[in-house]
Amino acid sequence: MARYLLMQEILRDERRKRREALRRNFRLHTIPDSEFVNNYRLSRELFQTLCEEIVPFLPPRIRHRGIDPIMKILVVLNFYARGSYQGAVGLNSDVPMAQQTVSRCIHEVTDALNRAEILRKYIRFPQNREERNVIKQKFSDRYGIPGVCGCIDCTHIKIIRPAEHEERCFNRKHWHSINCQVICDSDCLILSIDASYGGATHDAFIWAQHEIKAHMEELSIQGETTYLLGDSGYPLRSYMMTPVDHAVDDSPEGRYNIIQKRARSTVERTFGILKGRWRCLLAARELHYTLETAGKIAIACSVLHNMCIHARLDHPELAEEDLAAENALPIPQQAAIPQGRALEEGRRVRRVLINLLEA
């Protein structure tokens, strides 16, 4: 008798779980496209592409009653998009889950989006002259400045106080963050992201350790006219064009500054689109993760950002309060004044560029 009752309970539990799965699937297939994009930030077609890309990298579904990988991706997209706490995401009517389950899904999907195979496909710095020339031409057409293969800057992403090495993450606004370095093109496509440093790290230090710096130096030595646009937080180099300090407005240097700033605003616009679409990165949200995990989430959101840019999806605008919070981020420090031949060569190249713009 006891065995019979136990079997009946198991069967009822199975039927209940099947009904719940059917309701979820029915709900996902019947909600309007606009609501789907609002909840998950991707179109249905792009979501299908994402699933095809990363499901092979998710842990296999061992038990019959295990969570469908599609559901895992949906709940993580919802978390990235809303920036809510895990429990609030888990109570979402589309994919109801316990907080612990949501946490596990976030780690699994984030790790999948950080796989080398995914990063090589969606976040690529131009590796040959032909690719660089395409980016240069777009900057030249839009802003009238030649030779630019990207804009570089850093943005702070707020995290909770870390248990270890707190001083590495405590920034000059007196809260904890990771300092993410991003290079983008004129279409706001992210070409490179480094999210491995705490908020106390200077922008110029992050750049000095980056492998792309050595790549740009090599191109400069080979005689290719190509450079990045950076603010005063970066040292002037032959491959890094920064503003001219204390330039008079109505002068060649002042006019260069205006053009340089207008083109460099591309990276600031990229940050606005990235954080407007994936609100978990906003300063007002605060990621409840370690520096390493928060960095992986930033990279995962950058992969999804590039997918949306390629698909030409509209992006949500930041609310005024979110804009105010982002604008209150630390003002970039001045870079240490570089000395020697590198500085002189940087000045020479910048002078050539200023003369070219004047002509």
C-alpha positions in Angstrom: 0.0 0.0 0.0 2.8 2.4 0.9 4.6 1.7 -2.3 1.4 2.3 -4.3 0.9 5.7 -2.6 4.5 6.6 -3.2 4.2 5.8 -6.9 1.0 7.8 -7.1 2.8 10.8 -5.5 5.7 10.5 -8.0 3.3 10.4 -11.0 1.4 13.4 -9.7 4.7 15.3 -9.3 5.8 14.4 -12.8 2.4 15.5 -14.3 2.6 18.8 -12.3 6.1 19.5 -13.6 5.1 18.8 -17.2 2.1 21.1 -16.9 4.4 23.9 -15.6 6.9 23.4 -18.4 4.0 23.5 -21.0 2.7 26.7 -19.4 6.1 28.3 -19.5 6.6 27.3 -23.1 3.2 28.5 -24.1 3.7 31.8 -22.3 7.1 32.3 -24.1 5.6 31.6 -27.5 2.5 33.7 -27.1 3.9 36.9 -25.6 4.3 39.8 -28.2 7.7 40.3 -29.8 8.0 43.7 -28.1 7.5 42.2 -24.7 10.0 39.5 -25.4 12.6 42.1 -26.4 11.7 44.2 -23.3 12.2 41.2 -21.0 15.3 39.7 -22.6 16.7 42.4 -24.8 17.1 40.0 -27.8 14.7 39.4 -30.7 13.4 35.8 -31.0 15.7 35.2 -34.0 18.7 36.5 -32.1 17.8 34.5 -29.0 17.6 31.4 -31.2 21.1 32.2 -32.5 22.4 32.7 -29.0 21.0 29.3 -27.9 22.7 27.5 -30.8 26.0 29.2 -29.9 26.2 28.5 -26.1 24.0 25.5 -25.3 26.9 23.2 -26.2 29.0 24.9 -23.6 26.4 24.5 -20.8 26.5 21.6 -18.4 24.5 18.6 -19.8 21.0 18.0 -18.5 21.6 14.9 -16.4 18.2 14.3 -14.9 14.9 14.2 -16.8 13.5 16.9 -14.5 16.6 19.1 -14.8 16.3 22.6 -16.0 16.1 23.1 -19.7 19.1 25.0 -21.0 16.8 27.4 -22.8 15.2 28.3 -19.5 18.6 28.9 -18.0 19.5 31.3 -20.8 16.2 33.2 -20.4 16.5 33.7 -16.7 20.1 35.0 -17.1 19.1 37.4 -19.9 16.3 38.6 -17.6 18.9 39.2 -14.8 21.3 41.0 -17.1 18.5 43.2 -18.5 16.7 44.1 -15.3 19.7 44.2 -12.9 17.4 42.9 -10.2 18.4 40.6 -7.3 18.5 36.9 -8.0 15.3 36.2 -6.0 13.3 38.8 -7.8 14.4 37.3 -11.2 13.5 33.8 -10.0 9.9 34.9 -9.1 9.4 36.0 -12.7 6.3 34.3 -14.1 8.1 33.1 -17.2 10.8 31.2 -15.5 10.1 30.8 -11.8 13.1 29.5 -9.9 14.6 29.5 -6.5 17.4 32.1 -5.7 20.0 29.3 -5.5 19.0 28.0 -8.9 19.1 31.4 -10.4 22.6 31.9 -9.0 23.8 28.6 -10.5 22.2 29.5 -13.9 24.0 32.9 -13.9 27.4 31.3 -13.3 26.8 28.6 -16.0 25.6 30.9 -18.7 28.1 33.6 -17.9 31.0 31.1 -18.1 29.6 29.9 -21.5 29.6 33.4 -22.9 33.2 33.8 -21.7 34.4 30.8 -23.6 37.3 31.5 -25.9 35.3 30.3 -28.9 32.6 32.8 -28.3 35.0 35.7 -27.5 37.0 35.1 -30.7 33.8 35.3 -32.8 32.1 38.4 -31.2 34.9 40.5 -29.7 37.7 41.0 -32.1 40.3 43.7 -32.4 41.2 44.2 -36.2 44.1 41.9 -37.0 45.0 42.9 -40.5 45.3 46.1 -42.5 42.1 45.5 -44.5 40.0 45.3 -41.3 41.7 48.4 -39.8 41.1 50.3 -43.0 37.4 49.7 -42.9 37.2 51.1 -39.4 39.5 54.1 -40.3 37.3 54.9 -43.3 34.2 55.0 -41.1 35.8 57.4 -38.6 37.0 59.6 -41.4 33.6 59.7 -43.0 31.7 60.5 -39.8 34.1 62.7 -37.9 36.7 63.9 -40.5 39.6 62.5 -38.6 41.9 60.0 -40.5 43.8 57.0 -39.2 41.6 56.1 -36.2 41.1 52.4 -35.6 39.2 52.8 -32.3 38.4 54.8 -29.2 39.5 53.7 -25.7 38.2 54.5 -22.3 37.4 52.9 -19.0 34.1 52.7 -17.1 33.4 51.7 -13.5 30.9 48.9 -12.7 29.8 48.9 -9.1 30.2 45.7 -6.9 29.7 44.9 -3.3 32.6 45.2 -0.9 34.9 42.3 -1.5 36.0 40.1 1.3 39.6 40.1 0.2 41.9 42.9 -1.2 39.3 45.5 -0.7 41.8 48.3 -1.5 42.1 47.1 -5.1 38.4 47.9 -5.7 37.9 51.1 -3.7 37.7 53.9 -6.2 38.1 57.6 -5.8 34.3 58.1 -5.3 34.5 56.0 -2.2 32.7 52.9 -3.4 33.8 49.5 -4.8 34.0 48.8 -8.5 35.8 47.1 -11.3 37.4 49.4 -13.8 36.6 48.0 -17.3 38.7 49.1 -20.3 36.9 49.1 -23.6 38.0 49.8 -27.2 35.2 50.4 -29.7 34.7 51.4 -33.3 32.5 54.1 -34.8 29.5 51.8 -34.8 29.8 51.3 -31.0 30.9 47.8 -31.6 33.2 46.6 -28.7 36.6 45.5 -30.2 38.3 44.7 -26.9 37.3 44.6 -23.2 39.5 44.1 -20.1 37.4 43.7 -16.9 40.1 42.2 -14.7 41.1 45.2 -12.6 39.6 46.8 -9.5 38.3 50.4 -9.4 41.4 51.7 -7.7 43.5 50.9 -10.8 44.4 53.9 -13.1 43.3 53.7 -16.7 46.8 54.2 -18.0 48.1 51.3 -15.9 45.4 48.9 -17.4 46.5 50.0 -20.9 50.2 49.6 -20.1 49.6 45.9 -19.3 47.4 45.2 -22.2 48.5 43.0 -25.2 46.9 45.4 -27.7 49.4 48.1 -26.6 52.3 45.9 -27.9 50.3 45.3 -31.1 49.8 49.0 -31.7 53.5 49.7 -31.0 54.5 47.1 -33.6 52.2 48.7 -36.2 53.7 52.1 -35.4 57.2 50.7 -35.9 56.2 49.2 -39.2 55.1 52.7 -40.4 51.4 52.2 -40.5 49.4 55.4 -39.7 46.9 54.0 -37.2 46.0 55.1 -33.7 43.5 55.1 -30.9 41.7 58.1 -29.5 42.0 58.4 -25.7 41.4 61.1 -23.1 44.0 62.8 -20.9 44.1 59.7 -18.7 46.3 58.0 -21.3 49.9 58.9 -22.3 50.4 60.6 -25.7 52.1 58.1 -28.1 52.4 57.8 -31.8 49.6 55.3 -31.7 47.5 57.1 -29.0 46.2 60.5 -29.8 45.1 62.5 -26.7 43.8 66.1 -26.3 46.2 69.1 -26.3 46.3 70.5 -22.8 45.4 74.2 -22.3 44.8 74.7 -26.0 43.2 78.0 -27.1 39.7 77.4 -28.6 40.3 79.3 -31.8 43.6 77.7 -32.7 44.6 74.6 -34.7 45.1 72.8 -31.4 41.7 73.9 -30.1 40.0 72.8 -33.3 41.8 69.4 -33.1 40.5 69.0 -29.6 36.9 69.6 -30.7 37.2 66.9 -33.5 39.1 64.5 -31.2 36.5 64.8 -28.5 33.6 64.4 -30.9 35.0 61.2 -32.3 36.0 60.0 -28.9 32.5 60.4 -27.6 31.8 57.1 -29.5 33.1 55.2 -26.6 31.0 57.1 -24.1 28.0 56.4 -26.3 29.0 52.7 -26.3 28.9 52.7 -22.5 25.5 54.2 -22.5 24.1 51.7 -24.9 25.8 48.8 -23.1 24.5 49.8 -19.7 21.1 50.9 -20.9 20.5 47.5 -22.5 22.1 45.4 -19.7 21.1 47.3 -16.6 22.9 45.0 -14.2 26.0 47.0 -15.1 24.6 50.3 -13.9 26.1 52.0 -10.9 22.6 52.1 -9.2 22.3 48.3 -9.4 25.6 47.0 -7.8 26.7 43.5 -8.7 26.7 41.1 -5.7 29.7 39.2 -6.9 33.4 39.0 -6.6 35.7 41.0 -8.9 36.4 38.0 -11.1 32.7 37.0 -11.5 31.6 40.6 -12.0 34.2 40.9 -14.7 32.9 37.8 -16.5 29.4 39.3 -16.4 30.7 42.5 -17.9 32.3 40.5 -20.7 29.2 38.4 -21.2 27.1 41.6 -21.6 29.6 42.9 -24.1 29.3 39.8 -26.2 25.5 40.2 -26.2 25.9 43.9 -26.9 27.9 43.1 -30.0 25.3 40.6 -31.1 22.6 43.3 -30.8 24.7 45.8 -32.7 25.3 43.4 -35.5 21.5 42.7 -35.6 20.8 46.5 -35.5 18.4 46.1 -32.6 17.1 49.3 -31.0 18.5 50.0 -27.5 16.6 51.4 -24.5 17.5 54.9 -23.3 18.9 55.4 -19.8 16.6 57.1 -17.4 17.6 60.5 -16.0 18.4 59.1 -12.6 20.6 56.4 -14.1 22.4 59.0 -16.2 23.0 61.2 -13.2 24.5 58.2 -11.3 26.8 57.3 -14.3 27.9 60.9 -14.7 28.9 60.9 -11.0 31.6 58.3 -11.7 35.3 59.2 -11.0 36.8 61.9 -13.3 39.8 60.4 -15.1 43.1 61.2 -13.6 45.8 62.8 -15.6 48.3 60.3 -17.0 51.9 60.5 -15.7 53.9 62.7 -18.1 55.8 60.3 -20.4 59.4 61.1 -21.0 61.9 60.5 -23.8 61.6 59.5 -27.4 58.1 58.0 -27.0 56.7 61.4 -25.9 58.5 63.3 -28.7 57.3 60.9 -31.3 53.8 61.2 -30.0 54.0 65.0 -30.2 55.4 64.8 -33.7 52.5 62.5 -35.0 49.9 64.6 -33.3 51.4 67.8 -34.9 51.2 66.1 -38.3 47.5 65.2 -37.6 46.7 68.7 -36.5 48.3 70.1 -39.7 46.4 67.6 -41.8 43.0 68.6 -40.2 43.8 72.3 -40.7 44.6 71.6 -44.4 
